[in-house]
Amino acid sequence: MIPPRQQLVFIWIVLFFSAFGDLQAGEITLRKAALQDKIKGAWAGQTIGVTFGGPTEFRYRGTIIPDYQPLSWSGENLKWWFENGPGLYDDIYMDLTFVRVFEEQGLDAPASAHAQAFANAGYSLWHANQMARYNILHGLTPPASGNWIHNPHADDIDFEIESDFAGIMSPGMPNAAAAICDTVGHIMNYGDGWYGGVYIAGMYTLAFLYDDVERVVEEALQLIPEESRYYQTISDVIRWHADNPDDWKVTWFKTLEKWGEDVGCPDGVFTPFNIDAKMNSAWVVLGLLYGEGDFSRTLSIATRAGDDSDCNPSNAGGILGTILGYENIPDDWKQGLSAVESLDFKYTTISLNDVYDMSYRHALANIKRNGGQESRDAVTIPVQQPRPVPLEQGFGGHYPVERRRLDLRIDSTATIEFTGIGFAATGGVRNTGDGNPTLRVRMTIDNRDPEIVSLPADFVTRRPTPFWRYRLPPGRHRIRFEILNPTATSAFRLDHLIVYDNRPAQPAH
């Protein structure tokens, strides 16, 4: 007779292999039904997460959403947002842009195809995405379109919130996902901004293999170079969680204190607004680690951490949804999901039902492309050990030292002076009449290196940060702006000047 303890072990082994097949060195055999269920769980989890966090997006900047602030959920939430606030789902319909390119052009679709599809889409964009769109429409192709020299928002969250597709189509294959991220993610991001997408995608790939959230979080970090700020931030969160496993707020405060100062985004430097990828990734990881596999707790913590509090629970919900599978996402959270699964996301002709199927087919193709095999009811996945992607770090040697309020309306010419090695100026062109004029402005620095910049008033094609320049010689600099085609139907303003130097500002006493 088998002792009771050994009986339990035997039963566990039988149940494991009935779901996952034979686990061998370097590969795992997964039932197709289980693969489909996890892919559905990934997309459903994202959709639920972003809907749950939607009402608080960037309303709590650099602060926690207090416990007494209710976060509600009901069967009406999903349908209401689909019908009344479809722009909330930008981090999903952005994913779907790239899913569509793979659907139409195959897994070898080049970065240029993804870039053109995204740059010419009808939806509004912000930050690194919008700057990349502007760059592409003006002839600057990837990866230059996302590089920090050409994109002041390179460290922002953009690719992080739209990289889910790369992990979902690469089950068990983090290096394959990283290769997809290299193609797509450098369209709009670089350095920490790109690493955000690589890491999120990597966690998705491992969520197909393990039900241990800590293992998923820690093993995916092997994709990121240890020397990077991004790695160090997430590593700190993991370490502080181990030190304080019962109080997520302790880790939140430590993370904010050490890593909360934005360097790149002109809208976030010297302000509480933080759309930096490493910080918002930290809040995703916070939700996953302290949520301990509980869907409600995971979404609640990822949301209450604040900042981009819809995209963060979307990533966390998608990763946990992959671990759990669609069928095991709690029924309370799937309330209303069936009512929207057949509805196309705005700006697309793709519904959740469609992308469940697309991502499943893309996953099968990607598995076989990487040496796996498909049988009638199962698929054998070549499990990959994560390898670090190349080191890249934006804004090296650049330290924010000043944020100067300008409130400067420019009708013809204007001059600004600063001391440092770089700057970024916020503002833009506003339409004051009919049409959408595009102003042409000549910027000259120190009476040399003139640059003529086109500034559309149109919101979809705008240049979100009108002017910047890095890597200037240290010292005093003079910037001159001259409008080459002034119109009566537009107004051009510069709002703030962010100044960088080659050493940190001395603290005030």
Secondary structure, DSSP 8 states (H G I E B T S, - for coil): ---HHHHHHHHHHHHHHHHH--EETTEEEEEHHHHHHHHHHHHHHHHHHHHHHGGGTTTSSSS---TTS-----TTHHHHHHHH-GGGGHHHHHHHHHHHHHHHH-TT--HHHHHHHHHT-SS---HHHHHHHHHHHTT--TTGGGSTTT-TTTTBSHHHHT-HHHHHTSTT-HHHHHHHHHHHHTTT--THHHHHHHHHHHHHHHHTT-S-HHHHHHHHGGGS-TTSHHHHHHHHHHHHHHH-TT-HHHHHHHHHHHH---SS-TTTTTSS---BHHHHHHHHHHHHHHHTT-HHHHHHHHHHT-SSTTHHHHHHHHHHHHHH-GGGS-TTTTTTHHHHTTSB-TTSS-BHHHHHHHHHHHHHHHHHHTT-EE-SSEEEEE-----------TTTT-EEEEEEEEEEEESSEEEEEEESSEEEEEEEEEE-SSS--EEEEEEEETTEEEEEEEEES-TTT--SS-EEE-S--SSEEEEEEEESS--TTEEEEEEEEEEEESS------
